[in-house]
Amino acid sequence: MPGIKELLVILLVVLIIFGAGKLKTIGKDLGVAIKNFKDGMSDAEKKNKK
């Protein structure tokens, strides 16, 4: 399991590659995707219970 130093290096590399503005957009898009996935899973469970 990576330690704090390794995680900071990884974060720094990602920040350099994508830039701060792009990271904000990626984070927002990832959050929306996870929310949609959870909503889809709950809809599938409701259909299976009927």
PyMOL commands that set and color helices and strands:
alter all, ss='L'
color gray80, all
select helices_A, chain A and resi 4-18+20-49
alter helices_A, ss='H'
color red, helices_A
deselect
rebuild
show_as cartoon
